[in-house]
Amino acid sequence: MQASDTITHLPQVTEPRNPGMDLNMDWVMSARANTSAIERRAASLPGRRSVKKEYQAAWLCRAVSCIDLTTLAGDDTGGRVARLCAKARQPVRGDILQALDMTGLTVGAVCVYHDMVAPARAALTGSGIPVAAVSTGFPAGLSPFHLRVAEIGESVKAGAEEIDIVISRRHVLTGNWQALYDEMRAFRTACGDAHVKAILATGELGTLRNVARASLVCMMAGADFIKTSTGKEGVNATLPVTLVMLRAIRAYHARTGFRVGYKPAGGISKAKDALVYLSMIKEELGDRWLRPDLFRFGASSLLGDIERQLEHHVTGGYSAKWRHPVG
Ligand SMILES: O=C[C@H](O)COP(=O)(O)O
């Protein structure tokens, strides 16, 4: 028996998120992940043509609108963040966007450390693009709990509308689901009206079953999004982890009617990989999730390759066959 099997019930979740729902630890513990089946399916995905050539430009524009354009470096400056924000406002060259009839396209959000929230907010004024702040002692989440909670409040005060928190991996690794639930609840409360994305750091959680259970607990405790990684772990977003998290989101939606978003992050830098992720979302969750309010890529270097591919599509004459990927 694992430590996680000895934990009893979570408190019943009766907050607005899960009105009247009988969600408890039994449900969390029933989450399984058939690792070999998931890995087989994930391995088959990139080999297939995920999106037909004539629709790829539309899908790539959709991918752009779902990017959390990120800089999370120790040498970030106001100048670098201002340049990033200019790119966020116009992520692709104007002539390409015009040819695709996509002028006005922007990314989903700009994602920075706390100290860069104010410069980012200033640079994005009037754009409608939200600022996301990584928080709670990102990336390890090992600073004192009260400071992690306070950090959220500071970033919200500075203008962040989205907060990407990191969970304590040890709560998962020791099967202390109650502690994970309580931590997530406290972070959720500190966010107030800001959206909260729960970074699971899946590369450090040991098993896919742990990923499934941590996903459910974070959703029950109020996460608006679940996110794979900080980008700083040894292993970041992967397709098997994505399948597990998408299925947890699907199970949670089936049980509660509440749609939680998904954000793969870390190491996603190729347009063709972005298409694989989008087609997985469409297959596992449906078109409703292919929008920035429910899907984001956390990426610092994906945009360049997408822009290059869009240029090829335009010069290849595919702009005339423009089709919107979802309804
Ligand atoms: O949340 C976003 C990630 O830190 C970005 O990772 P990346 O730099 O590998 O794209």
The ligand as a Gaussian input file, in Angstrom:
#p B3LYP/6-31G(d) Opt

LIG

0 1
 O        5.667000      28.675000     -18.545000
 C        6.424000      28.746000     -19.478000
 C        7.712000      28.056000     -19.592000
 O        8.601000      28.455000     -18.607000
 C        8.302000      28.302000     -20.948000
 O        9.262000      27.337000     -21.201000
 P       10.198000      27.453000     -22.508000
 O       11.118000      28.595000     -22.245000
 O       10.897000      26.129000     -22.569000
 O        9.330000      27.694000     -23.688000

